Amino acid sequence: MNLDFDREHIWHPYTSMRDPLPVYPVKGASGTYIELETGVRLIDGMSSWWAAIHGYNHPVLNKAVERQLQNMSHVMFGGFTHAPALQLAERLVGMTPDSLQKVFFSDSGSVAVEVAIKMALQYHQAAGRPEKHRLLTVRSGYHGDTFAAMSVCDPVTGMHGLFSRVLPEQIFAEAPMCGFHEFCSDDCIEDVRQKFEKHHREIAAVILEPVVQGAGGMRFYSPDYLRKLRKLCELYGVLLIFDEIATGFARTGKMFALEHAGVVPDILCLGKALTGGYMTLAATLATDNVASVISGADPGVFMHGPTFMANPLACSVAVASIDLLSSMEWEHKIRNIEKRLAAGLQPCSKLCGVVDVRVLGAIGVVELERPVDMAAVQKLFVERGVWVRPFGKLVYLMPPYIVSDQELNTLTGAVCDVVAQTLFKNG
Ligand SMILES: *Cc1c(COP(=O)(O)O)cnc(C)c1O
């Protein structure tokens, strides 16, 4: 593989083109392992950013793609429909809360968020409340890299400074402070309540990640917070959007994180693990009410329609991935991963320079006082035969659900070693 060409011509995520961080050439991936060109095999601790829940090169998922490929890889969704889209929509409607009945397919998580935001704005517009055009969200959130999505990402770790001239200005409340196992006190919800009180006339929707804030800080918070938030939304005529692009499909120990709270949003965004990490696909689900209000006034249609909407290959593999998940004892599996992540990462919490160690479902996080040198730390992990990619002060694991106990031990052992080694060098 010509790495010079890569360095010279290809942009990698969030990377300088002058001085790019090193990248490791991958030859293949199978099960829990990613194999480098050099023949080195790495245990995957990242699920390729929350997506590859069943691991790589899975026979059942491969079969689904191969079978669909014999039929058609794609047809436009305007004027046509097809079995893969129908089957997937049936499953999504069946597995999410009853009131979410309408499914809009798109090509990536960020677009699913754009679609959700557009739905909320069109909803109020159609209902004769065009002044409701802003969004309320909480700090430390992450919702994607397109413009409307960026506008609701955390203003500090997101890209607000860079694009302040073009980003719509949204309303930010403090990030939820109540821990996962705690109740949400009136104090804890007070900042949000004030934002509602002050701005409700112009707020179309609240958007946030339920229970787990992912790329904005890997924070876990109380499900009770969401119950209080739902009440405020009702009181002030504001739609509730849950972004479950990271948390969906069992990652937090429930099929969807909203189940921790028993709260049903008006709009729900899904992506990432939707296709088991095989292909890019996302979905935005909405209630009958949202859909019917949008359809009830000029222009009478929802104004969105991506070229690759409901791509049949992606829908087929998504159906296979959901069926695979439903057929395994995922609750038991995730509980076991949770237990082993907690035990395996526990030694880190004693290290000076470690602020917090937290685990929920198949997510394990070690938060440090200071940011790590990503390239150096990545190299140490590769030397230990694992794939872990920290960002900032966070070193975290979210392995594929098929990970074995032995592999989990190797992953958590590597995190403890590397964190200790890095802190020792810093100190
Ligand atoms: C990754 C992510 C997105 C964006 O999804 P892309 O497919 O990368 O566009 C949005 N919201 C959350 C919570 C995410 O984790």
The ligand as an SDF file (V2000), in Angstrom:
LIG
                    3D

 15 15  0  0  0  0  0  0  0  0999 V2000
  -21.8150    9.7750   15.2170 C   0  0  0  0  0  0  0  0  0  0  0  0
  -22.9830   10.5590   15.6990 C   0  0  0  0  0  0  0  0  0  0  0  0
  -23.7020   11.4090   14.8320 C   0  0  0  0  0  0  0  0  0  0  0  0
  -23.3010   11.6260   13.3930 C   0  0  0  0  0  0  0  0  0  0  0  0
  -23.3710   10.4710   12.6350 O   0  0  0  0  0  0  0  0  0  0  0  0
  -22.5270   10.3680   11.2620 P   0  0  0  0  0  0  0  0  0  0  0  0
  -22.9680    9.0660   10.6760 O   0  0  0  0  0  0  0  0  0  0  0  0
  -21.0790   10.3940   11.6460 O   0  0  0  0  0  0  0  0  0  0  0  0
  -22.9110   11.5290   10.4220 O   0  0  0  0  0  0  0  0  0  0  0  0
  -24.7910   12.0770   15.3500 C   0  0  0  0  0  0  0  0  0  0  0  0
  -25.1680   11.9270   16.6340 N   0  0  0  0  0  0  0  0  0  0  0  0
  -24.5160   11.1190   17.4890 C   0  0  0  0  0  0  0  0  0  0  0  0
  -24.9990   10.9770   18.8970 C   0  0  0  0  0  0  0  0  0  0  0  0
  -23.3880   10.4160   17.0530 C   0  0  0  0  0  0  0  0  0  0  0  0
  -22.7090    9.6400   17.9210 O   0  0  0  0  0  0  0  0  0  0  0  0
  1  2  1  0
  2  3  1  0
  2 14  2  0
  3  4  1  0
  3 10  2  0
  4  5  1  0
  5  6  1  0
  6  7  2  0
  6  8  1  0
  6  9  1  0
 10 11  1  0
 11 12  2  0
 12 13  1  0
 12 14  1  0
 14 15  1  0
M  END
$$$$
